[in-house]
Amino acid sequence: MEEKNVLITGATGTIGKSVIHHLLRRRQITAVQIIAAVRSLSEGQQELQSASGDLEFRHFDFLDVSTYDGALANIHTMFLLRPPQITDISGVFRPLIKRAVALGVRKIVFLSVQGAERSSIIPHNKIERVVKEQGIPYIFLRPGYFMQNLTGELLEGIKSHNEIFLPGGNACFNWVDAENVSEVAAVLLSDLENEKNLVLEITGSEQLAFDQVATLLTRTLGRKITYRKASVLGFLTQRIRSGVPPSKAVVVTALHYLRRFEKSSGLSSVYKEVAGKRPTTLAAFLHHEREAFT
């Protein structure tokens, strides 16, 4: 019987772990073998120890081409995401995707970002174009703005300074729970014969500007949280001084600043259609994660 192996890149990250979790929950209705691509086999097994008995682990490093063949051997579908620190698409993602095609990978499910088609500056746009150029069947998942940014990239500012500091102006963002996105990804990854060459935008049910988010945080945490609108130069300087690599700082700046000039992408019903449930609201997410902000 032909192997149906699904490789999950970024397996120990927030999205990767969540995708694996949802895939494992679907094991009774799918026959796929879940393979976690990790830079360190021992650390990966420890990080995913609760599920390690149901997973296969393979050594994989985006920045080490010598790991590509072993990780991609006999893979049917690859779940591909971009680690935030990697912005060299031609030097990293092009050879990776070309090698995947050469080794017989049949489909790529790529975690992109909503609006990627409108901005040739951001890395997600470039990766989508590389996938299309190689002619491999694909599904592009374009999620809105992750709620988890508040408990990740923006957490220190909220905890230490009671503020959100971003160059987003008054732009509204389509908020989505990464858990909802991962659940959609798991459904698509477990259905190996589903449609190919799809582009799916995944959002929650709310379009909110950051001043509205600050108000929600204030209500949830019981202390005043403000949104301070940053200039491009001010934000770039602050990010770089805090230790963020300049290339990553530029991408983060672009993702927030350019939204001020873009027509809103609108909300989508993909999560409800795929999962049969209503998406997480930002208020519910903040309530669940409120201890992280203290």
Rosetta silent file (secondary structure, phi, psi, omega in degrees, C-alpha in Angstrom):
SEQUENCE: MEEKNVLITGATGTIGKSVIHHLLRRRQITAVQIIAAVRSLSEGQQELQSASGDLEFRHFDFLDVSTYDGALANIHTMFLLRPPQITDISGVFRPLIKRAVALGVRKIVFLSVQGAERSSIIPHNKIERVVKEQGIPYIFLRPGYFMQNLTGELLEGIKSHNEIFLPGGNACFNWVDAENVSEVAAVLLSDLENEKNLVLEITGSEQLAFDQVATLLTRTLGRKITYRKASVLGFLTQRIRSGVPPSKAVVVTALHYLRRFEKSSGLSSVYKEVAGKRPTTLAAFLHHEREAFT
SCORE:     score description
SCORE:     0.000 S_00000001
   1 L     0.000  135.151 -177.122    0.000    0.000    0.000 S_00000001
   2 L   -65.463  137.160  178.673    1.332    3.431   -0.969 S_00000001
   3 L   -71.108  141.716  176.764    2.594    5.563    1.880 S_00000001
   4 L  -122.245   78.418 -175.730    0.637    8.722    2.671 S_00000001
   5 E   -95.900  134.396  178.693    3.133   10.727    4.662 S_00000001
   6 E  -116.126  119.896 -178.596    2.473   14.317    5.732 S_00000001
   7 E   -96.854  128.368  179.876    5.482   16.415    6.722 S_00000001
   8 E  -108.259  109.126  174.412    4.923   19.287    9.158 S_00000001
   9 L   -81.196  158.452 -176.518    7.601   21.992    9.050 S_00000001
  10 L    62.044   35.252 -168.746    7.905   24.267   12.066 S_00000001
  11 L   -65.001  -24.764 -178.983    6.626   21.323   14.093 S_00000001
  12 L   -99.043    3.066  177.398    7.668   22.702   17.488 S_00000001
  13 L   -85.774  177.730 -176.675    6.305   26.203   16.881 S_00000001
  14 H   -56.983  -51.046 -178.024    2.881   27.542   17.837 S_00000001
  15 H   -71.140  -46.927 -176.959    1.215   26.687   14.522 S_00000001
  16 H   -57.957  -46.763  179.357    3.108   23.461   13.875 S_00000001
  17 H   -62.532  -39.236 -179.374    2.285   21.965   17.276 S_00000001
  18 H   -68.044  -40.430  177.241   -1.351   22.957   16.905 S_00000001
  19 H   -61.077  -44.892  178.510   -1.602   21.424   13.425 S_00000001
  20 H   -60.763  -44.097  178.790   -0.122   18.179   14.749 S_00000001
  21 H   -55.871  -46.996 -177.560   -2.572   18.228   17.673 S_00000001
  22 H   -72.422  -32.621  175.672   -5.563   18.566   15.348 S_00000001
  23 H   -64.946  -42.277  179.944   -4.207   15.940   12.940 S_00000001
  24 H   -63.425  -34.949  178.393   -3.831   13.458   15.792 S_00000001
  25 H   -67.231  -19.724 -179.803   -7.436   14.098   16.824 S_00000001
  26 L   -99.152    9.803 -174.525   -8.445   13.073   13.307 S_00000001
  27 H   -58.881  -30.329 -177.655   -6.445    9.829   13.284 S_00000001
  28 H   -72.048  -20.261 -177.897   -9.572    7.672   13.404 S_00000001
  29 H  -113.636    7.499  177.258  -10.883    9.120   10.145 S_00000001
  30 L  -142.674  152.023 -176.042   -7.616    9.439    8.250 S_00000001
  31 L  -108.215   15.611 -176.075   -4.779    7.077    7.471 S_00000001
  32 L   -74.266  149.441  171.661   -1.964    9.591    7.092 S_00000001
  33 E   -95.627  123.297 -177.205    1.370    9.218    8.866 S_00000001
  34 E   -91.048  126.190 -177.701    2.291   12.470   10.596 S_00000001
  35 E  -121.014  122.186 -179.439    5.965   13.377   10.369 S_00000001
  36 E   -92.228  120.992  177.144    7.423   16.211   12.447 S_00000001
  37 E   -90.187  116.741 -173.230   10.306   18.053   10.800 S_00000001
  38 E  -134.438  149.894  178.733   12.622   19.267   13.576 S_00000001
  39 L   -72.919  -33.317  177.887   16.105   20.742   13.801 S_00000001
  40 L  -126.845  121.244 -178.561   16.988   18.532   16.768 S_00000001
  41 H   -63.166  -43.802 -177.731   15.479   15.057   17.051 S_00000001
  42 H   -67.056  -44.710 -179.674   15.992   14.854   20.815 S_00000001
  43 H   -69.398  -36.875  178.125   14.639   18.336   21.523 S_00000001
  44 H   -63.886  -42.499  178.651   11.759   17.849   19.103 S_00000001
  45 H   -65.698  -35.142  177.295   10.735   14.596   20.776 S_00000001
  46 H   -69.992  -42.662 -179.559   10.892   16.286   24.166 S_00000001
  47 H   -63.649  -35.302 -177.331    8.881   19.298   22.965 S_00000001
  48 L  -110.338   30.976 -171.551    6.223   17.036   21.470 S_00000001
  49 L   -61.337  -30.555 -179.407    6.513   14.260   24.043 S_00000001
  50 L   -65.460  -22.469 -178.611    2.756   14.038   24.683 S_00000001
  51 L  -117.966    2.692 -169.801    2.286   12.984   21.064 S_00000001
  52 H   -60.441  -27.854 -179.842    5.705   11.479   20.303 S_00000001
  53 H   -70.002  -19.428 -179.373    4.436    7.909   20.274 S_00000001
  54 H  -103.591    4.207 -176.196    2.136    8.708   17.361 S_00000001
  55 L  -117.141  154.411  165.388    4.680   10.717   15.373 S_00000001
  56 E  -105.445  142.006 -179.255    7.671   10.063   13.189 S_00000001
  57 E  -114.641  138.969  175.799   10.485   12.583   13.534 S_00000001
  58 E  -133.595  141.998  178.541   12.894   13.668   10.818 S_00000001
  59 E   -71.735  126.579 -179.790   15.868   15.993   10.998 S_00000001
  60 L  -152.644  134.323  176.127   15.193   19.147    9.018 S_00000001
  61 L  -137.776  121.570  179.496   16.670   22.640    8.984 S_00000001
  62 L   -52.318  -34.217 -173.729   15.496   25.308    6.539 S_00000001
  63 L   -92.493    5.101 -178.908   19.043   26.689    6.452 S_00000001
  64 L  -126.867   99.813 -175.324   20.786   23.343    5.869 S_00000001
  65 H   -64.327  -21.096 -179.420   20.187   21.889    2.407 S_00000001
  66 H   -68.678  -14.174  179.234   21.861   18.630    3.443 S_00000001
  67 H   -91.707   -7.677 -172.738   18.769   17.841    5.557 S_00000001
  68 H   -65.478  -48.398 -173.994   16.286   18.233    2.698 S_00000001
  69 H   -62.287  -44.956 -179.273   16.520   14.792    1.088 S_00000001
  70 H   -64.965  -38.423 -178.409   16.110   12.830    4.294 S_00000001
  71 H   -72.956  -34.703 -172.717   13.181   14.936    5.462 S_00000001
  72 H   -93.476   -3.891 -178.011   11.371   14.946    2.103 S_00000001
  73 L   -62.591  129.354  176.399   11.792   11.274    1.160 S_00000001
  74 L    58.730   33.641  177.407    8.450    9.558    0.447 S_00000001
  75 L   -94.417  130.853  176.701    6.415   12.616    1.448 S_00000001
  76 L   -84.636  -51.144 -176.638    2.969   13.007   -0.093 S_00000001
  77 E  -132.701  136.918  177.658    2.074   16.449    1.296 S_00000001
  78 E  -113.634  127.078  170.699    4.209   19.109    2.952 S_00000001
  79 E   -88.904  116.013 -172.276    2.817   21.695    5.354 S_00000001
  80 E  -114.396  130.918  171.617    5.075   24.666    4.764 S_00000001
  81 L  -133.272  167.604 -179.486    5.405   27.793    6.845 S_00000001
  82 L  -107.388  113.583  171.975    7.946   30.591    6.992 S_00000001
  83 L   -57.794  133.573 -173.372    9.945   30.995   10.201 S_00000001
  84 L   -54.440  -28.961 -176.237    9.781   34.747   10.944 S_00000001
  85 L   -79.777  -10.369 -177.492   13.557   35.118   10.928 S_00000001
  86 L   -99.268  114.126  179.160   13.938   33.787    7.372 S_00000001
  87 L  -118.240   -5.364  179.402   13.461   36.443    4.705 S_00000001
  88 L   -84.967   90.246 -174.974   15.813   35.080    2.006 S_00000001
  89 H   -74.456  -43.594 -179.443   13.244   33.429   -0.239 S_00000001
  90 H   -65.802  -36.131 -176.194   15.487   32.826   -3.259 S_00000001
  91 H   -84.328  -20.646 -176.342   18.277   31.396   -1.139 S_00000001
  92 H  -117.741  -57.696 -172.200   16.159   29.202    1.150 S_00000001
  93 H   -76.376  -33.777  178.997   12.629   28.538   -0.052 S_00000001
  94 H   -62.328  -51.391  177.858   13.322   28.248   -3.781 S_00000001
  95 H   -63.592  -33.894  178.736   15.849   25.388   -3.398 S_00000001
  96 H   -64.619  -47.675 -177.570   13.645   23.725   -0.777 S_00000001
  97 H   -68.569  -39.561  177.114   10.545   23.762   -2.961 S_00000001
  98 H   -61.858  -39.476  179.833   12.496   22.690   -6.059 S_00000001
  99 H   -69.341  -37.353  177.766   13.937   19.757   -4.124 S_00000001
 100 H   -60.089  -43.708  178.515   10.494   18.794   -2.842 S_00000001
 101 H   -63.524  -44.459 -178.483    9.210   18.638   -6.415 S_00000001
 102 H   -62.846  -31.583 -177.455   12.240   16.620   -7.558 S_00000001
 103 L   -89.050    0.650  172.861   11.715   14.095   -4.751 S_00000001
 104 L    95.839   11.618  173.394    8.066   13.532   -5.636 S_00000001
 105 L   -59.530  132.800 -171.254    6.183   15.609   -3.067 S_00000001
 106 L   -95.743  -17.819 -177.944    2.673   15.830   -4.523 S_00000001
 107 E  -160.949  146.147  174.934    1.243   18.871   -2.788 S_00000001
 108 E  -119.549  127.883  170.913    2.236   21.828   -0.653 S_00000001
 109 E  -105.186  109.752 -173.148   -0.082   23.410    1.886 S_00000001
 110 E  -107.080  130.311  176.567    1.502   26.789    2.591 S_00000001
 111 E   -84.946   99.990 -178.341    0.651   29.044    5.513 S_00000001
 112 L   -97.718 -142.652  179.629    0.634   32.451    3.862 S_00000001
 113 L  -151.323  146.523 -179.892   -1.062   35.648    5.054 S_00000001
 114 L   -60.151  132.519 -179.210   -4.222   37.517    4.091 S_00000001
 115 L    87.903    6.389 -177.989   -3.475   40.077    1.408 S_00000001
 116 H   -58.960  -32.452 -177.466   -0.291   38.345    0.219 S_00000001
 117 H   -68.529  -16.127 -174.285   -1.395   38.701   -3.387 S_00000001
 118 H   -96.804   -8.756 -175.140   -1.417   42.496   -3.087 S_00000001
 119 L  -133.386  109.775  179.528    2.118   43.101   -1.832 S_00000001
 120 L   -76.871   -5.032 -178.955    5.209   41.889   -3.645 S_00000001
 121 L   -76.901  -40.686 -171.878    7.312   43.182   -0.738 S_00000001
 122 L   -75.834  147.793 -175.905    6.326   40.616    1.864 S_00000001
 123 H   -59.955  -33.906 -177.785    8.016   37.167    1.844 S_00000001
 124 H   -59.565  -39.300  177.491    4.709   35.261    1.674 S_00000001
 125 H   -60.067  -44.794 -178.188    3.981   36.739   -1.762 S_00000001
 126 H   -66.079  -39.311  179.636    7.374   35.594   -3.018 S_00000001
 127 H   -66.915  -42.740  177.014    6.940   32.074   -1.626 S_00000001
 128 H   -56.305  -42.614 -179.035    3.514   31.740   -3.256 S_00000001
 129 H   -66.892  -38.096  177.324    5.066   32.721   -6.599 S_00000001
 130 H   -63.016  -43.753  179.012    7.887   30.187   -6.201 S_00000001
 131 H   -59.704  -46.880 -179.745    5.368   27.403   -5.496 S_00000001
 132 H   -62.874  -40.436 -179.324    3.343   28.320   -8.576 S_00000001
 133 H   -61.792  -32.571 -178.089    6.469   28.518  -10.740 S_00000001
 134 H   -79.362  -12.247  175.260    7.428   24.946   -9.796 S_00000001
 135 L    76.864   11.698  179.872    4.058   23.642  -10.948 S_00000001
 136 L   -83.741  138.801  175.845    3.351   21.597   -7.819 S_00000001
 137 L   -56.153  143.471 -173.690   -0.298   21.397   -6.669 S_00000001
 138 E  -144.282  160.935  164.164   -0.879   23.716   -3.743 S_00000001
 139 E  -132.301  121.959  176.247   -3.270   25.085   -1.171 S_00000001
 140 E   -99.833  119.714  174.207   -2.494   28.571    0.123 S_00000001
 141 E   -96.699  119.970 -178.397   -3.961   29.349    3.527 S_00000001
 142 E  -114.990   87.274 -179.290   -4.159   33.100    4.007 S_00000001
 143 E   -76.369  159.322  172.718   -5.113   33.796    7.624 S_00000001
 144 L   -73.952 -152.250 -175.211   -5.950   37.201    9.027 S_00000001
 145 E   -84.206  121.195 -174.542   -4.074   38.787   11.903 S_00000001
 146 E   -67.093  130.239  172.053   -3.219   36.223   14.570 S_00000001
 147 H   -58.973  -31.318 -178.042   -4.600   36.845   18.055 S_00000001
 148 H   -66.020  -13.001  173.286   -1.438   35.128   19.292 S_00000001
 149 H   -60.452  -29.866  179.982    0.590   38.194   18.228 S_00000001
 150 L   -70.101  -29.679  178.648   -0.731   39.763   21.435 S_00000001
 151 L   -99.887    7.053  179.734    0.783   36.961   23.528 S_00000001
 152 L  -123.897  -98.462 -175.876    3.929   36.827   21.400 S_00000001
 153 L   -55.293  -36.636 -173.956    5.465   39.733   19.502 S_00000001
 154 L   -98.873   -0.561 -171.491    3.467   42.386   21.391 S_00000001
 155 H   -63.936  -43.961 -175.459    3.433   40.831   24.842 S_00000001
 156 H   -61.163  -40.683  178.576    6.439   42.605   26.348 S_00000001
 157 H   -64.461  -37.731  179.310    5.061   46.048   25.505 S_00000001
 158 H   -70.051  -43.107 -178.058    1.702   45.189   27.036 S_00000001
 159 H   -70.415  -46.022 -171.339    3.225   43.689   30.197 S_00000001
 160 H   -88.067  -31.952 -173.722    5.973   46.234   30.800 S_00000001
 161 H  -122.947    0.662 -179.379    4.518   49.460   29.396 S_00000001
 162 L    54.534   40.902 -179.019    0.759   48.814   29.234 S_00000001
 163 E  -149.559  155.513  169.092    0.759   49.736   25.569 S_00000001
 164 E  -107.536  121.919 -176.441    0.596   48.420   22.036 S_00000001
 165 E  -117.203  106.289 -174.911    3.197   50.196   19.892 S_00000001
 166 E  -149.915  156.746  177.347    2.719   49.650   16.154 S_00000001
 167 L   -92.278   36.553 -176.050    2.693   51.563   12.842 S_00000001
 168 L   -87.360   -4.893 -179.359   -0.840   50.382   12.041 S_00000001
 169 L    55.743 -135.926  178.889   -2.543   53.783   12.269 S_00000001
 170 L   -99.968   12.705 -175.809   -6.326   53.436   12.323 S_00000001
 171 L   -63.975  143.740  174.346   -6.363   50.375   10.057 S_00000001
 172 E   -92.354  139.375  178.558   -8.709   47.530   10.893 S_00000001
 173 E  -115.432  147.744  177.943   -7.298   44.009   11.020 S_00000001
 174 E   -90.154  102.886 -173.074   -9.170   40.729   10.571 S_00000001
 175 E   -80.541  139.988 -179.617   -8.426   38.892   13.818 S_00000001
 176 E  -146.867  142.626  176.155   -8.166   35.108   13.884 S_00000001
 177 L   -80.339  127.931  178.493   -7.172   32.493   16.450 S_00000001
 178 H   -57.143  -30.048  176.957   -4.182   30.421   15.301 S_00000001
 179 H   -62.081  -39.517  177.990   -5.983   27.385   16.726 S_00000001
 180 H   -65.284  -41.517  178.993   -8.799   27.916   14.221 S_00000001
 181 H   -64.603  -43.033 -179.868   -6.315   28.205   11.360 S_00000001
 182 H   -63.098  -36.362  179.443   -4.505   25.049   12.487 S_00000001
 183 H   -65.741  -41.772  176.378   -7.765   23.140   12.597 S_00000001
 184 H   -62.349  -45.041  179.572   -8.534   24.096    8.995 S_00000001
 185 H   -58.637  -42.013 -179.087   -5.001   23.100    7.982 S_00000001
 186 H   -63.899  -40.427  178.249   -5.391   19.705    9.674 S_00000001
 187 H   -61.961  -44.783 -178.876   -8.635   18.973    7.838 S_00000001
 188 H   -68.583  -37.614  179.995   -7.012   19.797    4.490 S_00000001
 189 H   -70.850  -29.338 -178.132   -3.850   17.851    5.276 S_00000001
 190 H   -84.600  -14.128  176.482   -5.765   14.751    6.317 S_00000001
 191 L  -102.791   89.292 -171.318   -7.842   14.735    3.126 S_00000001
 192 L   -69.678  -16.373 -176.713   -5.156   13.798    0.625 S_00000001
 193 L  -106.688   15.107 -178.761   -7.488   13.807   -2.362 S_00000001
 194 L   -71.429  174.317 -176.914   -9.089   17.217   -1.819 S_00000001
 195 L   -59.806  151.807  179.952   -9.032   19.947   -4.416 S_00000001
 196 L  -116.233  166.995 -177.985   -5.717   21.428   -5.365 S_00000001
 197 L    57.272   50.347  177.918   -4.606   24.924   -6.325 S_00000001
 198 E  -105.941  148.757  170.750   -6.899   26.512   -3.768 S_00000001
 199 E  -124.085  117.449 -175.751   -6.516   29.857   -2.033 S_00000001
 200 E  -121.984  119.440  173.260   -8.425   30.088    1.240 S_00000001
 201 E   -87.062  133.237 -177.143   -8.651   33.191    3.411 S_00000001
 202 E  -123.633  117.770  177.296   -9.259   32.353    7.071 S_00000001
 203 L  -131.463  172.445  168.564  -10.479   34.973    9.510 S_00000001
 204 L   -86.323 -148.050 -176.013  -12.455   35.203   12.683 S_00000001
 205 L  -111.125   10.673 -172.565  -15.667   37.189   12.944 S_00000001
 206 E  -133.832  136.811  168.268  -14.226   40.600   13.837 S_00000001
 207 E  -108.488  114.452 -174.737  -12.508   43.516   12.122 S_00000001
 208 E  -134.458  137.967  170.742  -10.886   45.617   14.837 S_00000001
 209 E   -82.739  165.944 -173.767   -8.396   48.470   14.935 S_00000001
 210 H   -71.569  -22.677  174.655   -5.738   48.450   17.627 S_00000001
 211 H   -68.598  -33.649  175.893   -7.400   51.157   19.703 S_00000001
 212 H   -69.205  -36.914  177.733  -10.416   48.819   19.976 S_00000001
 213 H   -65.365  -40.478  177.706   -8.104   45.954   20.941 S_00000001
 214 H   -61.168  -37.890  177.491   -6.540   48.125   23.633 S_00000001
 215 H   -64.421  -43.020  177.406  -10.031   48.782   25.006 S_00000001
 216 H   -62.599  -41.254  177.971  -10.763   45.048   25.128 S_00000001
 217 H   -63.127  -41.038  179.228   -7.454   44.429   26.900 S_00000001
 218 H   -59.225  -45.946  179.650   -8.273   47.161   29.424 S_00000001
 219 H   -64.555  -39.700 -176.194  -11.605   45.516   30.243 S_00000001
 220 H   -72.422  -41.321 -172.338  -10.085   42.055   30.497 S_00000001
 221 H   -92.383  -16.998 -179.959   -7.023   42.929   32.565 S_00000001
 222 L    75.598   18.117  173.997   -8.523   45.625   34.777 S_00000001
 223 L  -141.619  155.609 -173.685   -5.739   48.096   33.996 S_00000001
 224 L   -72.838  121.291  173.500   -5.396   50.764   31.316 S_00000001
 225 L  -114.227  130.941 -179.082   -3.843   49.563   28.051 S_00000001
 226 E  -116.444  158.220  174.648   -3.252   52.149   25.345 S_00000001
 227 E  -108.273  116.480  178.486   -2.445   51.983   21.656 S_00000001
 228 E  -104.185  117.167 -177.131    0.435   54.260   20.673 S_00000001
 229 E   -75.251  122.550 -177.348    0.653   54.834   16.936 S_00000001
 230 L   -96.329  149.428  167.851    4.214   54.455   15.747 S_00000001
 231 L   -80.353  162.694  178.827    5.927   56.051   12.781 S_00000001
 232 H   -58.940  -49.260 -177.753    7.729   53.725   10.396 S_00000001
 233 H   -65.300  -41.971 -179.695   11.146   55.002   11.465 S_00000001
 234 H   -62.766  -41.121 -179.432   10.235   54.993   15.153 S_00000001
 235 H   -69.971  -45.390  178.493    8.967   51.421   15.024 S_00000001
 236 H   -57.552  -45.719 -179.224   11.913   50.130   12.979 S_00000001
 237 H   -61.786  -44.980 -179.453   14.364   51.768   15.378 S_00000001
 238 H   -63.120  -41.829 -179.819   12.600   50.367   18.428 S_00000001
 239 H   -64.919  -45.307 -177.045   12.482   46.834   16.988 S_00000001
 240 H   -67.525  -40.132  177.953   16.141   46.814   15.952 S_00000001
 241 H   -64.160  -27.383  179.769   17.275   48.236   19.306 S_00000001
 242 L   -83.233   -0.226  175.119   15.338   45.457   21.032 S_00000001
 243 L   103.833    3.512  178.515   17.385   42.872   19.142 S_00000001
 244 L   -75.209  131.065  177.467   15.119   42.023   16.219 S_00000001
 245 L   -55.966  139.820 -177.012   17.141   41.358   13.024 S_00000001
 246 H   -53.726  -40.071 -178.835   16.714   44.267   10.577 S_00000001
 247 H   -63.543  -40.285  177.514   15.258   42.066    7.825 S_00000001
 248 H   -68.693  -39.888  179.603   12.570   40.738   10.188 S_00000001
 249 H   -60.787  -38.509  178.707   11.880   44.239   11.520 S_00000001
 250 H   -64.488  -43.186  179.823   11.255   45.464    7.971 S_00000001
 251 H   -63.220  -46.727 -179.768    8.771   42.655    7.290 S_00000001
 252 H   -61.715  -40.370  177.795    6.867   43.257   10.548 S_00000001
 253 H   -61.911  -46.968 -178.711    6.756   46.991    9.786 S_00000001
 254 H   -61.954  -41.775 -177.940    5.452   46.403    6.277 S_00000001
 255 H   -61.513  -31.641  179.890    2.736   43.993    7.435 S_00000001
 256 H   -91.438  -43.929 -174.584    1.319   46.656    9.772 S_00000001
 257 H   -68.749  -43.381 -176.093    2.060   49.893    7.915 S_00000001
 258 H   -65.661  -24.734  179.247    0.827   48.820    4.475 S_00000001
 259 H   -60.861  -24.752 -179.611   -2.557   47.822    5.906 S_00000001
 260 H   -64.655  -22.801 -174.424   -3.257   51.537    6.357 S_00000001
 261 H  -112.339    1.832 -177.736   -3.411   51.950    2.583 S_00000001
 262 L   -99.074  147.194  171.042   -5.089   48.704    1.575 S_00000001
 263 L   -70.512  136.277 -178.208   -8.739   48.053    1.022 S_00000001
 264 L   -57.276  136.766  179.868   -9.997   45.699    3.700 S_00000001
 265 L   -74.139  -17.846 -178.703   -9.990   42.052    2.632 S_00000001
 266 L    83.794  168.448 -179.749  -13.214   41.391    4.499 S_00000001
 267 L   -92.106  151.401 -179.793  -14.181   38.500    6.722 S_00000001
 268 L  -119.119  160.157  179.209  -14.424   34.912    5.518 S_00000001
 269 L  -107.792   15.483 -174.935  -16.606   31.970    6.507 S_00000001
 270 H   -58.534  -44.959 -177.424  -13.972   29.308    5.729 S_00000001
 271 H   -61.370  -45.887 -179.902  -13.506   28.220    9.341 S_00000001
 272 H   -63.378  -39.137 -179.203  -17.213   27.706    9.922 S_00000001
 273 H   -67.709  -38.270 -176.398  -17.577   25.857    6.602 S_00000001
 274 H   -83.650  -45.727 -174.231  -14.628   23.536    7.284 S_00000001
 275 H   -93.976  -16.806 -179.708  -14.867   23.030   11.051 S_00000001
 276 L    73.301   20.791 -178.442  -18.613   23.486   11.477 S_00000001
 277 L  -135.912  163.259  174.258  -18.114   25.889   14.388 S_00000001
 278 L   -79.085  144.337  179.875  -18.010   29.598   15.011 S_00000001
 279 L   -70.265  159.514  177.839  -14.525   31.103   15.180 S_00000001
 280 L   -63.843  136.853  173.018  -12.992   32.287   18.443 S_00000001
 281 L   -86.499  157.025  179.683  -13.766   35.879   19.380 S_00000001
 282 H   -65.842  -37.026  178.360  -10.965   38.160   20.522 S_00000001
 283 H   -60.654  -42.171  178.947  -12.712   38.743   23.860 S_00000001
 284 H   -66.070  -40.413  178.522  -12.825   34.985   24.482 S_00000001
 285 H   -62.373  -47.178 -178.613   -9.156   34.622   23.517 S_00000001
 286 H   -63.685  -38.813  178.203   -8.078   37.432   25.840 S_00000001
 287 H   -62.983  -42.077 -179.349  -10.107   36.001   28.705 S_00000001
 288 H   -67.043  -35.195 -173.783   -8.489   32.592   28.215 S_00000001
 289 L  -102.197   12.048 -169.245   -4.977   34.052   27.997 S_00000001
 290 H   -59.086  -30.893 -179.418   -5.332   36.853   30.570 S_00000001
 291 H   -66.322  -24.621  179.994   -2.684   35.419   32.932 S_00000001
 292 H   -65.331  -24.402 -175.237   -0.061   35.769   30.194 S_00000001
 293 H   -89.689   -0.301 -176.097   -0.381   39.565   30.384 S_00000001
 294 L  -107.544    0.000    0.000    0.330   39.824   34.123 S_00000001
